[in-house]
Amino acid sequence: MKVAIIGAGIVGAAIADAMAARGARVHLYDMRRPGAGASQASAGVLAPYVEARPGSPLLALGARSLAMWDAWVAALRARARIPFHYDRSGTLEVALGDEEAAHLRRSADWLAAEGIAHEWLEGAALRDREPQVSASAAGGLLIPSHGCVQVPALVAALMASARQHGATCETPVEVVHVEQKTRSVGGTDVPPHVHLRVGDRVEEFDHVVIAAGSWSRRVRVAGVPVFPVRPIRGQLLHLSWPGESLPRRPVWGARCYTVPWPDGSLLVGATVEDVGFDEHTTVAGVRELMDAAVDLLPGAARASLDGVRVGLRPATPDQLPLLGPLAGHPRITLATGHYRNGILLAPYTADVVTRLLLAGDPDPMLALTRPDRFQEAR
Ligand SMILES: Cc1cc2nc3c(=O)[nH]c(=O)nc-3n(C[C@H](O)[C@H](O)[C@H](O)COP(=O)(O)OP(=O)(O)OC[C@H]3O[C@@H](n4cnc5c(N)ncnc54)[C@H](O)[C@@H]3O)c2cc1C
């Protein structure tokens, strides 16, 4: 099968790697370079039990994907020689006041009811586990199954692995138009195929996957309304932590979260801003994150600011991805709209798309993410 993938962010790269490894002839197109969209800005935290509400479909998707990460990383490391940091030391959610503590205790009750491992920490036990957390913290919720990953290097490893299996990637080139075609030869229908307008050429494929993140609505598909994906800007600080006692794991507060990297740096994320396709950093965004980081981890006041990253999260109206075949256009599959959890959901996304396209095996959970679900609601 000859497959085109539009977009080489974490989602497109993960699908390309999985499909190429199973024998598909994969061609990626990216208007920038691989990983240069939202993925380069991501903090790489894998935390469904913080991100999703109890009982929500996002929780079901996130928990399923989280369970795939260890094996996914092991297989990728065996194939690609590009190292990337991956850690499953958990996350620590911290309450800085009584109201936040009450909220966290409710989360702990819910986790207990669901049978999800967690630990409530306060006082000396909290400081012992994470000495950098503010001494005034009222309590903390440790979820040991959570983790984090270094995203830019992960995307590079996925691309290297995909290329080893014969995938190609053309950049910088924008795919602006997609059309599923049917034809008959000598009166007999032959399977439909897809035409892609790539710059000023037209290319033909058996199947196309649209993984263009926030820019997905700019890829026009003949006969289909624009996809309901819009950009939500996130700014993220890159700090150099002073001394050696970096926090051991991602620490989550009500106003920011922090992620330690093995090179001694600390990421502080992230703003959530509805400003269209504007990818600039702002003084207000940086100040908001700096203030929140110092409240959570007072040692951050002595850190140096190494840089600010910006990315556009691809958001949908219900904050679930648009994942699956387009109704009436079975040769066109969407894998976009992963909003705040595109890294967490990458192994699941790659797996369900690959099984669907190469084995005709639709995963039952695809019912949650049908791309046409908003058309029916209108
Ligand atoms: C500050 C920040 C922090 C985040 N933290 C986390 C986190 O901790 N955990 C988590 O799971 N998620 C996190 N996210 C969300 C995550 O980064 C995104 O969900 C994910 O990167 C989306 O991946 P993607 O491949 O769909 O999109 P992108 O990475 O944006 O990739 C889309 C690609 O498509 C290309 N493209 C677009 N249109 C076209 C076209 N017409 N033709 C050719 N190429 C095209 C673009 O150039 C781009 O490279 C964070 C996001 C931000 C901004």
The ligand as an SDF file (V2000), in Angstrom:
LIG
                    3D

 53 58  0  0  0  0  0  0  0  0999 V2000
    3.6640   24.2660   25.3540 C   0  0  0  0  0  0  0  0  0  0  0  0
    3.0730   22.9020   25.0530 C   0  0  0  0  0  0  0  0  0  0  0  0
    3.2220   21.8650   25.9760 C   0  0  0  0  0  0  0  0  0  0  0  0
    2.6830   20.6170   25.7110 C   0  0  0  0  0  0  0  0  0  0  0  0
    2.8830   19.6070   26.6210 N   0  0  0  0  0  0  0  0  0  0  0  0
    2.3830   18.3740   26.3590 C   0  0  0  0  0  0  0  0  0  0  0  0
    2.6210   17.3090   27.2590 C   0  0  0  0  0  0  0  0  0  0  0  0
    3.2840   17.4990   28.2920 O   0  0  0  0  0  0  0  0  0  0  0  0
    2.1280   16.0780   26.9510 N   0  0  0  0  0  0  0  0  0  0  0  0
    1.4060   15.8350   25.8100 C   0  0  0  0  0  0  0  0  0  0  0  0
    0.9840   14.6980   25.5940 O   0  0  0  0  0  0  0  0  0  0  0  0
    1.1640   16.8390   24.9330 N   0  0  0  0  0  0  0  0  0  0  0  0
    1.6260   18.0860   25.1880 C   0  0  0  0  0  0  0  0  0  0  0  0
    1.3880   19.1080   24.3120 N   0  0  0  0  0  0  0  0  0  0  0  0
    0.5380   18.8550   23.1530 C   0  0  0  0  0  0  0  0  0  0  0  0
    1.3310   18.2000   22.0290 C   0  0  0  0  0  0  0  0  0  0  0  0
    2.5360   18.9020   21.8160 O   0  0  0  0  0  0  0  0  0  0  0  0
    0.4920   18.1700   20.7590 C   0  0  0  0  0  0  0  0  0  0  0  0
   -0.7570   17.5450   21.0040 O   0  0  0  0  0  0  0  0  0  0  0  0
    1.2140   17.3870   19.6630 C   0  0  0  0  0  0  0  0  0  0  0  0
    2.5180   17.8990   19.4690 O   0  0  0  0  0  0  0  0  0  0  0  0
    0.4420   17.4260   18.3640 C   0  0  0  0  0  0  0  0  0  0  0  0
    1.2180   16.7130   17.4340 O   0  0  0  0  0  0  0  0  0  0  0  0
    0.8550   16.7400   15.8970 P   0  0  0  0  0  0  0  0  0  0  0  0
    1.8450   15.8680   15.2150 O   0  0  0  0  0  0  0  0  0  0  0  0
   -0.5920   16.4740   15.7240 O   0  0  0  0  0  0  0  0  0  0  0  0
    1.0430   18.2750   15.4790 O   0  0  0  0  0  0  0  0  0  0  0  0
    2.3650   19.1100   15.1940 P   0  0  0  0  0  0  0  0  0  0  0  0
    3.4890   18.7360   16.0580 O   0  0  0  0  0  0  0  0  0  0  0  0
    1.9430   20.5450   15.1930 O   0  0  0  0  0  0  0  0  0  0  0  0
    2.7610   18.6530   13.7280 O   0  0  0  0  0  0  0  0  0  0  0  0
    1.9740   18.9930   12.6090 C   0  0  0  0  0  0  0  0  0  0  0  0
    2.9370   19.0820   11.4370 C   0  0  0  0  0  0  0  0  0  0  0  0
    2.1740   19.2130   10.2420 O   0  0  0  0  0  0  0  0  0  0  0  0
    2.8540   20.0780    9.3640 C   0  0  0  0  0  0  0  0  0  0  0  0
    1.8260   20.5880    8.4470 N   0  0  0  0  0  0  0  0  0  0  0  0
    0.7140   21.2680    8.7700 C   0  0  0  0  0  0  0  0  0  0  0  0
   -0.0250   21.5070    7.6680 N   0  0  0  0  0  0  0  0  0  0  0  0
    0.6450   20.9790    6.6250 C   0  0  0  0  0  0  0  0  0  0  0  0
    0.3830   20.9230    5.2340 C   0  0  0  0  0  0  0  0  0  0  0  0
   -0.7270   21.4360    4.6840 N   0  0  0  0  0  0  0  0  0  0  0  0
    1.2940   20.3280    4.4250 N   0  0  0  0  0  0  0  0  0  0  0  0
    2.4400   19.8060    4.9480 C   0  0  0  0  0  0  0  0  0  0  0  0
    2.7250   19.8330    6.2880 N   0  0  0  0  0  0  0  0  0  0  0  0
    1.8270   20.4130    7.1040 C   0  0  0  0  0  0  0  0  0  0  0  0
    3.4500   21.1260   10.2930 C   0  0  0  0  0  0  0  0  0  0  0  0
    4.5610   21.7640    9.6930 O   0  0  0  0  0  0  0  0  0  0  0  0
    3.8440   20.2920   11.5070 C   0  0  0  0  0  0  0  0  0  0  0  0
    5.1960   19.8560   11.4450 O   0  0  0  0  0  0  0  0  0  0  0  0
    1.9480   20.3830   24.5200 C   0  0  0  0  0  0  0  0  0  0  0  0
    1.8190   21.4080   23.5860 C   0  0  0  0  0  0  0  0  0  0  0  0
    2.3740   22.6600   23.8460 C   0  0  0  0  0  0  0  0  0  0  0  0
    2.2430   23.7460   22.8140 C   0  0  0  0  0  0  0  0  0  0  0  0
  1  2  1  0
  2  3  1  0
  2 52  2  0
  3  4  2  0
  4  5  1  0
  4 50  1  0
  5  6  2  0
  6  7  1  0
  6 13  1  0
  7  8  2  0
  7  9  1  0
  9 10  1  0
 10 11  2  0
 10 12  1  0
 12 13  2  0
 13 14  1  0
 14 15  1  0
 14 50  1  0
 15 16  1  0
 16 17  1  0
 16 18  1  0
 18 19  1  0
 18 20  1  0
 20 21  1  0
 20 22  1  0
 22 23  1  0
 23 24  1  0
 24 25  2  0
 24 26  1  0
 24 27  1  0
 27 28  1  0
 28 29  2  0
 28 30  1  0
 28 31  1  0
 31 32  1  0
 32 33  1  0
 33 34  1  0
 33 48  1  0
 34 35  1  0
 35 36  1  0
 35 46  1  0
 36 37  1  0
 36 45  1  0
 37 38  2  0
 38 39  1  0
 39 40  1  0
 39 45  2  0
 40 41  1  0
 40 42  2  0
 42 43  1  0
 43 44  2  0
 44 45  1  0
 46 47  1  0
 46 48  1  0
 48 49  1  0
 50 51  2  0
 51 52  1  0
 52 53  1  0
M  END
$$$$
